[in-house]
Structure formats: C-alpha cells, structure tokens
Amino acid sequence: MQALDIDFHKTNSKTTVFAINRAIRSIEQGMRFTMGFAMPIVVEFGLLCAMLTGFCGPMYLGNMLLTLGLYTYFTKSFSEVRRV
C-alpha cells in the first residue's frame, strides 16, 4: 500500500466516495417512497380496521377483509386473462 503512487490513492478514494454517495442517494429515494407513499396507505388501512372493529364489531371487519380479498383476487385473475 505504501509503495503505490499518490495518484492511485486519489483516484481510488474519489471513486469510493462517489459510489458511497450514489448508494446513499438511492437509499434516500427508497426511504422517501416508503414514507411518502406506502406508509400513509398502511396507516390509513390500520385506522380503518380499528374504527370498523370499534364501531361495527369484528364480524363487520372480517366481512370487509374477505370482500377486499375476493375483489383483489378477482381483479388480479381477470387482468391475467386479459393480458394473454
């Protein structure tokens, strides 16, 4: 390491810093997407489930979850049929 030229160390550290900055930017973009898009949906769905359980009872919540699951399954399977 000590015998290497100073230009080698400058070039290597510059590319390493660039790679680290690029990785940090991509991680930041992923976190922004999670916090700005996915997290509000999860929180809203959790609040909806809590309110339905509190005001209407667990049977109504189960009915809603079953209906939502069936609707999702139907939509996904129908989309696959149309895609072919």
N, C-alpha and C positions, 0 to 999 in steps of 0.2 A: 504494500500500500504506500509506504513512504517513498519508494523509488519511482512511483508513477508521476507523470508530468502534471503540472498545476492545471493545464487546460482540461485534462481528463476529469479532474475533480470538479471544475467549474461546470463543465458540460453535464456531468452525471448529476450533480446537485440541482441544476436547473431543470432537467427532465423529471427528476424525482419530485421536486416542488410542483411542477406543472401537473404531474399525474395525481398528486395528492389534492391539489386544488380542484381538478376535474372531478375526482371522486367525491369530494365534499359538496360540490355543486349538484351532482346527481343525487346524492343522499338528501340534500336540502329540497330538491324538486319532489322527490318521493314523499318526504315528510309534509310538504305544503299540500300535495294532492290528498294525502291521508287526512290531514287536519281540516282541509277546506272542503273536501267532497265526501269522503267516506264517513268521517266521524260525525258530522251532523245527521246523516241518514241513520246511523246506528243509535245515536242519542234519541232522535225523534221516534224511531221504532220502539225503543225501550220505554219511553214515556207513554206512547200509545198503548203498549201492552200493560203497563202499570195502571193506567187510567181505566182501561177496559176491565181489568181484573177488579179494581176497586169499586167502580160504579156499576158494572153489569154482572160481575161474577166470573169465575174461572170457566164455566161452560161456554159462555159467550166468547171468551178469549180463545178457547180451543176450537170453537166453530170458525172464528175468523182465521186462525192459523191454518186450519185444514183447508178452508176455501182458498186462501192465498197460495198454499202449496199446490193444490189441484190446478189453480189458474196458471201458476208458473210452469208446472209440468205440461199442461195442455199447450201453452204458448211455445214452449221450447220444442215439443214434439211436432207441432204444426209447422213451425219455422223450418225444422229439418226436412219435412216432407216437401215444402215449397221450394227449398234450396236445390233439391235434386232434379 
